[in-house]
Amino acid sequence: MADAGSFVKAGARLRLSPPAVTRAISALEERLGARVFNRTTRSLTITDVGQRFLESARRVLADLDTAEKEAVGETALPRGHLNITASVTFGRSALAPVVCGFLGQYPRVTASVLLLDRVVNLVEEGVDIAVRIGHLPDSTLIAKRIGSVHRILVASPDYLARRGVPASPADLRHHSVIAFTGLMPNREWRFRNGQKTGSVSVQPTFEINDATPAIQAAAMGHGITIALSYMVCEQIRDGTLVPILQAFTLPPQPVHLVYPHVRLVAPKIRAFLDFAAPRLKGVLDRLAWETPDGAPPTGLS
């Protein structure tokens, strides 16, 4: 019913009459002692209780399906389809090559990779594994840490030579800022000052929801932008971009592989975790940018 949107459509899928569907839902609500759907003549919406029950039921059914397949030997080897999600930039630079390598080693597995700069509900959207950057809220997800990244501000040597190097977060108000909205929501840059954190409001000259063109614009000398360390490590090493205000950088953020909690983890998921975790860690280590707090920008004449 939750997926079909109406009792009539659900009945058609299940080959049950609408009255039979109505009786089944009423019996469930009586057993739970709570309403699972809000029903009117024009709409059908699931309640919070119903949504939680649905997610739990899906996990139970997934466990049962896996148990049955293992009992008959269907999943002795990794096979089937994997749905994986990550942020756009991380997916392009790090995840996609790892997935291709995994599929080459496990020819009975296929995969779909969904690159989105938003948090995906794995259960509701049918995703098996996600790469999450940042501290994880309490949830039923299982997490495997693979590394960490920093948020840093960068600009080109040419821009800094023309406009000067900011000495404090407040100086950003007097600079051209290129805002990647995924890391600078509400047009604010968050920073650390000793043991405390703060924020400074900016008025971007250019604002975009994709990190790649923001970084390109900064490299072309159009202003200062914010990025995660893995996004700009190569440009910093070759001198195209220079990190600034490093003394005010927030602590590193963890990177995890996460997947829904189930009693029996499908072999395709176990195999991907074992394959991908060390390789993604290697990518993050290679793209790490570690400098002491307060180190002066390099690459300036």
Salt bridges, closest charged atoms under 4 A:
ASP3 OD1 - ARG58 NH2 2.94
GLU29 OE1 - ARG39 NH2 3.19
ASP65 OD2 - LYS69 NZ 3.31
GLU125 OE2 - ARG118 NH1 3.15
ASP158 OD2 - ARG162 NE 3.08
GLU207 OE1 - ARG187 NH2 3.01
ASP210 OD2 - ARG92 NH2 3.76
GLU234 OE2 - ARG286 NH1 3.60
ASP285 OD2 - LYS281 NZ 2.92
ASP293 OD2 - ARG192 NH2 2.95
